[in-house]
Amino acid sequence: MPRSIWSGAISFGLVNVPVKLYSAVSRKTVRFHQLHDADHVRIQQKRICPADGEEVPYDSIVKGYEISPDQYVVIEPEELEALDPKKTRSIDIQEFVDLDEIDPIYFDHPYYLAPGTGASKPYRLLLQAMQETNKVAIARVVIRQKENLVAIRATGNVMTMATMVFHDEVIDADTIDELPDDEADASDREVEMAEQLIGSLTSDFDPEKYHDEYRERVLELIEAKARGQEISIQPEEEPAPVPDLMAALEQSLAAANGPGDGKTTGARRKRSTSSGGNGAKTAKKKSSSTSSRSRSKASSKK
């Protein structure tokens, strides 16, 4: 049973909607500890001063910001606390925007917003109004002494909230040296083939199809070693040489559209689904006509 990690109220205009905040994801990862290889004892992390080699107690550690090599400005905790954003229990909506105006690169961590005690009616009102207008609320909220920019939207019968990165935290793509230059334009035929390949692989998004295969293999490895099974390391496969771009597109398209292992690709799956009723009727007609011909042949032989 998930527990709320914050409670407050959504504030827009003079309306307040009490809400509780729940994390919408539970990160799953395989965690390892650092051990001494000789006796498999867990390693301890100590804070050692390199100047005298002595261990430094935690209460003797201060925060410093490096302004030049080995030159620091020491900041006291009280000085930082004075700059903390005003601690409120309010999610202050700044404006409403269209979802397609927000580049997904700005989204960070997702949360659920549930109605607080006695707030079901105003919560449902805001939820329905956002669904009808198809708008996303941009708001500010202070969580754990940090002010966050967030996006709130109606998702089914619940409101979700995603923390967002600020504009100056997003790296400008133009600063990447390896971006393609203007001379790397593809031909019309290559673009057409690429579009056909995308079409053959297009399907409805089903998140349950995807899972962390690497984490599963790591857990299988751990279980096998715990049983005493000897693990053989497989040599890393060298990537196959890539033919020219057009040949690669043609081969990929043929593989996507050709007879595979019984799995139907997206476009073919959609076509077969949309014509499923007619296909079934046609199959029945064929079966019926085949049976009739068989009975006629049997009667003529008699």
C-alpha positions in Angstrom: 0.0 0.0 0.0 1.7 3.2 -1.1 2.0 6.0 1.4 1.6 9.7 0.6 4.9 11.6 0.8 3.4 15.1 0.9 0.1 16.8 1.5 -1.1 20.3 0.7 -3.5 21.9 -1.7 -3.7 22.9 -5.4 -4.3 26.6 -5.5 -5.7 28.5 -8.6 -7.5 31.8 -8.3 -9.4 31.6 -5.0 -10.0 27.9 -5.2 -8.0 25.4 -3.0 -8.2 21.7 -3.6 -6.6 19.6 -0.8 -4.4 16.8 -2.2 -2.0 14.1 -1.2 1.1 13.3 -3.2 2.2 9.8 -4.1 5.2 8.7 -6.2 4.0 7.2 -9.5 7.0 5.0 -10.0 9.0 2.6 -7.9 12.5 2.3 -9.3 13.7 -1.2 -9.6 17.5 -1.8 -9.7 19.9 -4.4 -8.5 22.2 -3.0 -5.8 25.6 -4.3 -5.0 27.8 -3.7 -2.0 31.6 -3.2 -2.1 33.4 -6.1 -0.5 37.0 -7.0 0.2 37.9 -9.6 -2.3 40.0 -11.6 0.2 37.3 -12.2 2.8 34.2 -10.8 1.3 33.7 -8.4 4.2 31.8 -5.2 3.4 34.0 -2.1 3.0 33.4 0.9 5.2 33.5 4.4 3.8 35.5 6.8 6.0 35.9 10.6 5.7 39.7 11.1 5.7 41.4 14.5 5.6 44.3 14.1 3.1 46.3 16.8 4.9 46.8 14.9 8.2 45.4 11.4 7.3 42.9 11.6 10.3 39.3 10.6 10.1 37.0 13.7 10.3 33.9 13.4 12.4 30.7 14.4 10.6 30.0 17.4 12.9 33.4 18.9 11.8 32.5 18.9 8.1 31.3 22.2 6.5 30.0 23.0 3.0 32.3 24.9 0.6 31.9 26.1 -3.0 35.0 26.0 -5.2 35.6 29.3 -6.9 39.0 28.5 -8.2 41.4 25.4 -7.8 41.6 24.6 -4.1 39.9 28.0 -3.2 36.5 27.6 -1.5 33.8 29.8 -0.1 32.5 28.3 3.1 28.7 28.5 3.5 27.1 28.0 6.9 23.8 26.0 7.2 22.0 29.0 8.7 23.0 31.1 5.6 21.4 28.5 3.3 18.3 28.2 5.5 17.7 31.9 5.2 17.5 31.5 1.4 15.2 28.5 1.5 11.9 29.1 -0.4 8.9 29.9 1.8 7.7 26.6 3.2 4.1 26.3 2.1 1.6 23.5 1.6 0.4 25.0 -1.7 0.8 23.9 -5.3 0.4 27.4 -6.9 -0.8 27.1 -10.5 0.8 29.8 -12.7 -1.0 29.1 -16.0 -2.6 26.5 -18.2 -1.1 25.3 -21.5 -1.6 22.6 -24.1 0.3 19.4 -23.5 1.8 19.3 -27.0 3.5 22.6 -26.3 5.7 21.0 -23.6 8.8 19.1 -24.9 9.0 15.8 -23.0 12.7 16.6 -22.3 11.4 18.9 -19.5 9.7 16.2 -17.5 11.5 14.6 -14.6 9.7 12.5 -12.0 6.0 11.6 -12.1 3.6 11.6 -9.1 -0.1 10.9 -8.4 -2.3 13.6 -6.8 -5.1 12.1 -4.8 -7.9 14.1 -3.1 -7.4 15.1 0.5 -9.9 14.5 3.3 -13.3 15.9 2.2 -11.9 17.2 -1.1 -13.5 14.7 -3.5 -15.9 17.2 -5.1 -13.5 20.1 -5.8 -10.9 17.5 -6.9 -13.4 16.0 -9.3 -14.4 19.4 -10.5 -10.8 20.4 -11.4 -10.2 17.0 -12.9 -13.2 17.2 -15.2 -12.5 20.8 -16.2 -9.0 19.9 -17.2 -10.2 17.0 -19.2 -12.8 19.1 -21.0 -10.4 21.8 -21.9 -7.5 19.4 -22.5 -5.1 21.7 -20.6 -2.0 21.1 -18.5 -1.4 23.2 -15.4 2.1 24.7 -14.8 2.7 25.3 -11.1 5.3 25.8 -8.4 5.5 23.8 -5.2 8.1 23.5 -2.4 8.9 19.9 -1.5 11.8 19.1 0.9 13.1 22.7 1.0 13.3 22.8 -2.8 11.0 24.8 -5.1 9.9 22.7 -8.0 8.4 23.6 -11.3 5.6 21.0 -12.0 3.1 20.1 -14.7 -0.3 18.8 -13.6 -2.7 17.0 -16.0 -5.8 14.8 -15.9 -5.0 11.2 -16.6 -8.1 9.1 -16.6 -9.8 9.4 -13.2 -6.7 10.8 -11.4 -4.5 13.9 -11.6 -0.8 13.3 -12.2 2.0 15.8 -11.4 5.5 15.7 -13.0 8.4 17.7 -11.7 10.1 19.6 -14.5 13.7 20.7 -15.1 14.2 24.4 -15.6 15.0 25.8 -19.0 18.6 26.6 -18.2 19.1 23.0 -17.0 18.4 21.7 -20.5 21.6 21.4 -22.6 21.3 23.1 -26.0 21.5 20.4 -28.7 23.5 22.8 -30.9 26.4 22.5 -28.6 26.9 18.9 -29.6 29.6 18.6 -32.2 28.5 15.3 -33.8 25.1 16.6 -35.1 24.7 15.9 -38.9 25.6 18.7 -41.2 23.4 20.0 -44.1 25.4 17.9 -46.6 24.1 14.6 -45.1 20.6 14.9 -46.5 19.1 11.6 -47.6 17.6 11.1 -51.0 13.8 11.0 -51.6 14.0 7.3 -52.2 15.8 6.7 -48.9 13.3 8.8 -47.0 10.4 6.8 -48.7 12.0 3.5 -47.7 12.5 4.7 -44.1 8.9 5.8 -43.9 7.7 2.4 -45.1 9.9 0.7 -42.5 8.5 3.0 -39.8 5.0 2.1 -41.1 5.7 -1.6 -41.0 6.8 -1.4 -37.3 4.0 1.0 -36.2 1.7 -0.3 -33.5 -0.3 0.9 -30.5 1.9 1.5 -27.4 1.6 -1.2 -24.8 3.9 -0.5 -21.8 3.4 -4.1 -20.5 5.4 -5.4 -23.5 8.6 -3.8 -22.3 10.5 -4.8 -19.2 14.0 -4.5 -17.9 15.7 -7.5 -19.5 19.1 -6.6 -18.2 17.9 -6.5 -14.6 16.3 -9.9 -15.1 19.5 -11.4 -16.5 21.5 -10.0 -13.5 19.0 -11.6 -11.0 19.3 -14.9 -12.9 23.1 -14.7 -12.7 22.9 -14.0 -9.0 20.5 -17.0 -8.4 22.7 -19.3 -10.5 25.9 -18.3 -8.6 24.1 -18.7 -5.3 23.3 -22.3 -6.3 26.9 -22.9 -7.0 26.6 -23.0 -10.7 29.7 -22.1 -12.7 29.2 -19.3 -15.1 30.9 -19.3 -18.5 31.6 -15.9 -20.0 30.4 -15.7 -23.6 32.7 -13.8 -26.0 31.3 -10.4 -27.1 29.7 -10.6 -30.5 31.2 -8.3 -33.1 28.7 -6.1 -34.9 28.0 -7.3 -38.4 29.3 -5.0 -41.2 26.6 -2.6 -42.3 25.9 -2.5 -46.0 25.1 0.8 -47.7 22.1 2.7 -46.5 19.7 1.8 -49.2 20.5 -1.9 -49.0 20.1 -1.8 -45.2 16.6 -0.2 -45.6 15.6 -2.8 -48.2 16.7 -5.7 -46.0 15.1 -4.2 -42.9 11.8 -3.6 -44.8 11.9 -7.2 -46.2 12.5 -8.6 -42.7 9.6 -6.6 -41.2 7.1 -7.6 -43.9 8.3 -11.1 -44.6 7.2 -14.3 -42.9 8.8 -14.2 -39.4 8.4 -16.3 -36.3 4.7 -16.1 -36.1 4.8 -12.5 -34.8 2.9 -9.9 -36.8 4.4 -6.5 -37.1 2.4 -3.3 -36.2 1.0 -2.3 -39.6 0.1 -5.9 -40.6 -1.4 -6.5 -37.2 -3.6 -3.4 -37.6 -4.7 -4.5 -41.0 -5.5 -8.0 -39.8 -7.4 -6.7 -36.8 -9.4 -4.2 -38.8 -10.5 -6.9 -41.3 -10.9 -9.6 -38.7 -14.7 -9.8 -39.0 -14.6 -10.1 -42.8 -11.8 -12.5 -42.7 -13.7 -14.8 -40.4 -16.7 -14.7 -42.7 -14.6 -15.4 -45.7 -13.0 -18.3 -43.9 -16.4 -19.8 -43.1 -17.5 -19.4 -46.7 -14.4 -21.1 -48.0 -14.9 -23.9 -45.5 -18.5 -24.3 -46.4 -17.8 -24.4 -50.1 -15.0 -26.9 -49.6 -17.3 -29.1 -47.6 -20.0 -28.9 -50.3 -17.5 -29.9 -53.1 -16.3 -32.8 -51.0 -19.9 -34.1 -50.4 -20.6 -33.7 -54.2 -17.5 -35.7 -55.1 -18.4 -38.4 -52.6 -22.0 -38.7 -54.0 -20.8 -38.9 -57.7 -18.4 -41.7 -56.7 -21.2 -43.7 -55.2 
